[in-house]
């Protein structure tokens, strides 16, 4: 799934999705690899979603 496809699914734009994914990676919640997003810290991911009001 591309960043554009994710953006379309959530009603956003590619740039916002890309920025959010990078923020999640810096927070240690996910790991971005070529064509793959891995969740490495579910607690950090849950905290992020709560902070963002998701």
Secondary structure by P-SEA (a helix, b strand, c coil): ccaaaaaaaacccaaaaaaaaaaaaaaccbbbcccccccccaaaaaaaaaaacc
